[in-house]
Amino acid sequence: MKGQIRVPCSSANIGPGFDVVGISLSIYLTIDVSTDTGKPGCVLTCTGEGADEVPLDPEYNLITRTALYLLRCHGQRSLPDSIAIHFHNDIPLGRGLGSSGAAVVAGVMLGDMLGGLHLSKDRMMDFCLMIERHPDNVMAAMMGGFVGSYLRELDAADTERKEIPLSEVLPEPAGGLDTGLEPPQPPKGIGHYIRFGWAKELKAIAIIPQFEVSTAKARGVLPETYSKKDLVFNLQRLAVLTTALTQSPPDPELIYEAMKDRVHQPYRKTLIPGLPDVLASVRPDTHPGLCGICLSGAGPTILALATHNFENIAATIVEKFKAENIVCKTAVLEPAHDGAVATPLK
């Protein structure tokens, strides 16, 4: 039997919505699954972005470890025998496009497929959040489109389950065969979301620098506290942005101002050479078609929202990075409204 799982990349924050909003976009991680291969064990193969960095041992691969976590939560100790799993990844790693979130979503969906569990997307999201623990990327990748999300405040018992160390959630081979054998079921409804509309004219230009920024390092440069002035600045813009991006035709001046941020982008300029100049290099009055520009997730990818003139907008930003001796790739993307999709084994 054969099945397939397709998970889109995602861009979090979209300017002022730090850890709150995200959008799934049309770059994909695709998994092809074959069962009853006649060969013992689970054979992994990989092509595409980061193929030479991805572990092909199921005990070390993030996707299969995640699948095994889901299976063990449902009383299935191991991955099925005689299966072949091929990953084809087009999502750049470490670039702020949700590659790890896509892998976690793919792993949960893989476990659901192999175990014949038929879980809802909402329930699968609980398992995703036991691993990823920030909802913006995984929620967008799983549910699709432009989404806002939050984590529910849990009671004491559920909080204890959710705050179990990752080492006890994802089985590690170094811990022995019994590690993570009976992991706790996650609480139900850890995260909640709403899907916003999206103006049909808007596309996303991704300008992808050819270097990585780790999420941990990008979070490490953020302050512990913020001024009331800066928080109000972001809240005002986020309140406008989630509606402004739904309106057709889009209002470039409104969106451009609403995508500004004072919570994370100013502090990440030390990790991304030339970031302030890059974000200021294109405006609606200098580049017709542009509606807004921001850092994608933790970066270094830049996301520009536009209705036309895509090549010229991208070229200007690429030139700004070139002045810092940074090479970039570009892509014009559309929202992946269906989110993660699985074609059942048959």
C-alpha positions as CSV (number, residue, x, y, z in Angstrom):
1,M,0.0,0.0,0.0
2,K,1.1,3.6,-0.6
3,G,0.2,6.9,1.0
4,Q,1.4,10.5,0.9
5,I,1.6,13.4,3.3
6,R,2.2,17.0,2.1
7,V,2.9,19.8,4.6
8,P,3.4,23.4,3.6
9,C,6.1,25.8,5.0
10,S,4.9,28.6,7.2
11,S,5.9,32.2,8.0
12,A,5.3,33.4,11.6
13,N,4.7,36.8,13.1
14,I,4.0,38.8,9.9
15,G,5.4,41.9,11.6
16,P,3.6,42.7,14.8
17,G,2.1,39.3,15.6
18,F,5.0,37.8,17.5
19,D,4.2,34.2,18.5
20,V,0.6,34.9,17.6
21,V,-0.1,34.7,13.8
22,G,1.3,32.7,10.9
23,I,0.6,31.8,7.3
24,S,1.1,28.6,5.4
25,L,2.8,29.1,2.1
26,S,3.3,27.1,-1.1
27,I,6.7,25.4,-0.4
28,Y,6.2,21.8,0.7
29,L,7.7,18.8,2.6
30,T,6.3,15.7,0.9
31,I,6.4,12.2,2.4
32,D,5.7,9.1,0.4
33,V,5.0,6.0,2.4
34,S,5.1,2.4,1.1
35,T,4.1,-0.6,3.3
36,D,4.5,-4.3,2.8
37,T,7.8,-3.8,1.0
38,G,9.0,-7.3,1.7
39,K,12.2,-5.8,3.2
40,P,12.7,-5.9,7.0
41,G,12.6,-2.7,9.1
42,C,11.9,0.9,8.1
43,V,14.0,2.3,5.3
44,L,14.3,6.1,5.0
45,T,15.4,8.1,2.0
46,C,15.6,11.8,1.4
47,T,15.9,14.3,-1.4
48,G,15.8,18.1,-1.6
49,E,16.8,20.8,0.8
50,G,19.0,19.6,3.6
51,A,19.0,16.0,2.3
52,D,22.7,15.5,3.3
53,E,21.9,16.7,6.9
54,V,18.8,14.6,7.6
55,P,19.4,11.4,9.7
56,L,18.2,8.3,7.9
57,D,18.1,6.2,11.0
58,P,14.4,6.1,12.1
59,E,15.5,6.3,15.8
60,Y,17.2,9.6,15.1
61,N,15.1,11.2,12.5
62,L,12.7,13.9,13.9
63,I,9.8,12.9,11.7
64,T,9.9,9.2,12.5
65,R,10.6,9.9,16.2
66,T,7.5,12.1,16.3
67,A,5.5,9.3,14.5
68,L,6.7,6.8,17.1
69,Y,5.7,9.1,19.9
70,L,2.2,9.3,18.6
71,L,2.1,5.5,18.1
72,R,3.3,4.8,21.7
73,C,0.7,7.2,23.1
74,H,-1.8,4.8,21.5
75,G,-0.3,1.5,22.7
76,Q,1.8,0.7,19.6
77,R,5.4,0.2,20.6
78,S,7.2,0.5,17.3
79,L,7.0,1.6,13.7
80,P,5.5,-1.1,11.5
81,D,7.9,-3.6,9.8
82,S,8.6,-3.7,6.1
83,I,7.9,0.0,5.3
84,A,9.8,2.5,3.1
85,I,9.5,6.3,3.7
86,H,10.8,8.9,1.3
87,F,11.1,12.5,2.3
88,H,11.3,15.2,-0.4
89,N,11.8,18.6,1.2
90,D,11.6,21.9,-0.6
91,I,11.5,24.0,2.6
92,P,14.9,25.7,3.3
93,L,16.3,24.7,6.8
94,G,16.9,27.4,9.4
95,R,15.6,30.2,7.3
96,G,12.5,31.2,9.2
97,L,10.1,29.3,7.0
98,G,8.9,26.7,9.6
99,S,11.0,23.7,8.5
100,S,11.0,22.1,12.0
101,G,7.3,22.8,12.5
102,A,6.6,21.2,9.1
103,A,8.6,18.1,10.2
104,V,6.7,17.8,13.5
105,V,3.3,18.1,11.7
106,A,4.5,15.5,9.2
107,G,5.6,13.2,11.9
108,V,2.3,13.4,13.7
109,M,0.4,12.8,10.5
110,L,2.7,9.9,9.7
111,G,2.0,8.3,13.0
112,D,-1.7,8.7,12.5
113,M,-1.4,7.1,9.0
114,L,0.8,4.1,10.1
115,G,-1.3,3.5,13.2
116,G,-4.7,3.7,11.4
117,L,-5.7,6.2,14.2
118,H,-7.9,8.6,12.1
119,L,-7.4,11.5,14.5
120,S,-8.8,14.9,13.8
121,K,-6.5,17.8,12.9
122,D,-7.4,19.4,16.2
123,R,-6.4,16.4,18.2
124,M,-3.2,15.9,16.1
125,M,-2.3,19.5,16.9
126,D,-2.2,18.6,20.7
127,F,0.5,16.1,19.9
128,C,2.4,18.7,17.7
129,L,2.3,21.2,20.6
130,M,3.8,18.7,23.0
131,I,6.9,18.8,20.8
132,E,7.0,22.2,19.1
133,R,5.4,24.2,22.0
134,H,4.9,27.4,19.9
135,P,1.7,27.4,18.0
136,D,2.2,29.9,15.3
137,N,4.1,27.8,12.7
138,V,2.6,24.4,13.4
139,M,-0.9,25.7,13.5
140,A,-0.5,27.4,10.2
141,A,1.2,24.4,8.6
142,M,-1.5,22.0,9.9
143,M,-4.6,24.1,9.4
144,G,-3.7,26.2,6.4
145,G,-4.1,29.8,5.4
146,F,-3.6,32.9,7.6
147,V,-4.2,31.9,11.2
148,G,-4.0,33.4,14.7
149,S,-3.5,31.1,17.7
150,Y,-3.0,30.9,21.4
151,L,-2.2,28.3,24.0
152,R,-5.0,27.6,26.5
153,E,-4.3,28.1,30.2
154,L,-4.3,24.6,31.6
155,D,-5.3,23.3,35.0
156,A,-2.5,22.0,37.3
157,A,-2.8,18.3,36.1
158,D,-2.8,19.2,32.4
159,T,0.1,21.7,32.9
160,E,2.2,19.0,34.5
161,R,1.6,16.8,31.4
162,K,2.4,19.5,29.0
163,E,5.6,20.6,30.7
164,I,7.1,17.1,30.6
165,P,10.7,17.5,29.2
166,L,11.0,16.8,25.4
167,S,13.4,14.0,26.2
168,E,10.5,12.1,27.8
169,V,8.1,12.9,25.0
170,L,10.3,11.9,22.0
171,P,12.0,8.5,22.5
172,E,15.8,8.6,22.3
173,P,17.7,5.5,21.3
174,A,20.4,6.3,23.8
175,G,17.9,5.8,26.6
176,G,17.2,2.2,25.7
177,L,14.2,0.4,24.2
178,D,11.9,1.4,27.0
179,T,12.5,5.1,26.8
180,G,9.3,6.9,26.1
181,L,7.5,3.6,25.9
182,E,4.3,4.9,27.5
183,P,4.4,8.7,27.0
184,P,1.5,10.6,28.5
185,Q,-1.4,11.6,26.3
186,P,-1.4,15.3,25.8
187,P,-4.2,17.4,27.2
188,K,-7.0,18.1,24.8
189,G,-7.3,21.5,23.3
190,I,-3.8,22.8,24.2
191,G,-4.0,25.4,21.4
192,H,-6.8,27.2,19.8
193,Y,-6.9,29.1,16.5
194,I,-8.9,31.2,14.1
195,R,-8.4,31.3,10.4
196,F,-8.5,34.9,9.0
197,G,-9.4,35.8,5.4
198,W,-6.8,36.6,2.8
199,A,-7.2,39.1,-0.1
200,K,-7.0,37.2,-3.4
201,E,-4.7,39.7,-4.9
202,L,-1.9,39.3,-2.3
203,K,1.1,37.0,-2.9
204,A,4.1,36.6,-0.7
205,I,7.6,37.2,-2.0
206,A,10.2,35.2,0.0
207,I,13.8,36.5,-0.2
208,I,15.8,33.7,1.3
209,P,19.5,34.5,2.3
210,Q,21.8,31.6,2.1
211,F,22.7,31.3,5.7
212,E,20.9,29.9,8.8
213,V,19.7,31.6,12.0
214,S,18.7,29.2,14.8
215,T,15.4,29.9,16.5
216,A,17.1,29.5,19.9
217,K,19.7,32.2,19.0
218,A,17.0,34.5,17.6
219,R,15.0,34.1,20.8
220,G,18.1,34.6,22.9
221,V,18.6,38.2,21.7
222,L,15.1,39.3,22.7
223,P,14.7,41.3,26.0
224,E,13.0,39.9,29.0
225,T,10.7,42.9,29.3
226,Y,9.2,45.5,27.0
227,S,8.0,49.1,27.4
228,K,4.2,49.7,27.4
229,K,4.8,52.0,24.5
230,D,6.3,49.3,22.3
231,L,3.6,46.7,23.3
232,V,0.8,49.2,22.5
233,F,2.6,49.9,19.2
234,N,2.4,46.2,18.2
235,L,-1.1,45.6,19.5
236,Q,-2.5,48.6,17.6
237,R,-1.0,47.3,14.3
238,L,-1.9,43.7,14.8
239,A,-5.5,44.7,15.5
240,V,-5.6,46.4,12.1
241,L,-3.5,43.9,10.2
242,T,-5.7,40.8,10.6
243,T,-8.5,42.6,8.9
244,A,-6.4,44.7,6.5
245,L,-5.0,41.6,4.8
246,T,-8.6,40.3,4.1
247,Q,-9.8,43.4,2.3
248,S,-10.0,43.3,-1.5
249,P,-8.5,45.3,-3.1
250,P,-5.7,45.6,-0.4
251,D,-4.8,49.1,0.9
252,P,-1.0,49.2,0.6
253,E,-0.5,52.2,2.9
254,L,-2.6,50.7,5.7
255,I,-0.9,47.3,5.4
256,Y,2.6,48.7,5.2
257,E,2.2,50.6,8.5
258,A,0.3,47.7,10.1
259,M,3.2,45.3,9.5
260,K,5.7,47.3,11.5
261,D,7.1,45.8,14.7
262,R,9.0,46.8,17.8
263,V,9.0,43.5,19.7
264,H,11.3,41.2,17.8
265,Q,12.7,42.6,14.5
266,P,14.8,45.5,16.0
267,Y,16.6,43.0,18.3
268,R,17.4,40.6,15.6
269,K,19.4,43.0,13.4
270,T,22.6,41.8,15.0
271,L,22.0,38.3,13.5
272,I,21.0,39.5,10.1
273,P,23.4,42.0,8.5
274,G,21.7,45.0,7.0
275,L,18.3,44.1,8.3
276,P,17.1,47.7,9.1
277,D,18.2,48.8,5.6
278,V,16.5,45.8,4.0
279,L,13.2,46.4,5.7
280,A,13.3,50.1,4.7
281,S,14.5,49.5,1.1
282,V,11.0,49.1,-0.4
283,R,7.8,51.1,0.3
284,P,4.5,51.3,-1.5
285,D,5.4,54.8,-2.8
286,T,8.8,53.6,-4.2
287,H,7.7,50.1,-5.4
288,P,4.2,50.0,-6.7
289,G,2.4,46.7,-5.8
290,L,4.2,46.4,-2.4
291,C,1.8,46.2,0.5
292,G,4.1,45.2,3.4
293,I,7.5,43.8,4.4
294,C,8.7,41.9,7.5
295,L,11.1,39.3,8.8
296,S,9.7,35.8,8.3
297,G,9.7,34.1,11.7
298,A,13.1,34.2,13.3
299,G,14.7,35.0,9.9
300,P,16.8,35.5,8.0
301,T,14.1,35.2,5.2
302,I,12.4,38.4,4.4
303,L,8.7,38.3,3.5
304,A,7.2,41.0,1.2
305,L,3.5,41.0,0.5
306,A,2.5,42.4,-2.9
307,T,-0.1,42.4,-5.6
308,H,2.3,42.8,-8.6
309,N,5.8,44.0,-9.5
310,F,7.2,40.9,-7.7
311,E,10.5,40.7,-9.6
312,N,11.4,44.4,-9.1
313,I,10.6,44.3,-5.4
314,A,12.6,41.1,-4.9
315,A,15.6,42.5,-6.9
316,T,15.8,45.6,-4.7
317,I,15.9,43.5,-1.6
318,V,18.4,41.1,-3.1
319,E,20.7,44.0,-3.9
320,K,20.6,45.3,-0.4
321,F,21.7,41.9,0.9
322,K,24.3,41.7,-1.9
323,A,25.9,44.9,-0.4
324,E,26.5,42.8,2.8
325,N,28.0,40.0,0.7
326,I,24.9,37.8,1.2
327,V,23.5,35.7,-1.6
328,C,19.8,35.2,-1.7
329,K,17.2,33.0,-3.5
330,T,13.7,34.3,-4.2
331,A,10.3,32.7,-4.6
332,V,6.8,34.1,-5.2
333,L,4.4,32.1,-3.0
334,E,0.6,31.8,-2.4
335,P,-1.2,30.8,0.8
336,A,-1.5,27.0,1.2
337,H,-5.2,27.2,2.3
338,D,-5.6,23.5,2.8
339,G,-2.7,23.2,5.2
340,A,-1.3,19.7,5.7
341,V,-2.9,17.0,3.6
342,A,-2.7,13.2,3.9
343,T,-3.6,10.7,1.1
344,P,-4.5,7.5,3.0
345,L,-2.7,4.2,2.5
346,K,-4.3,2.1,-0.2
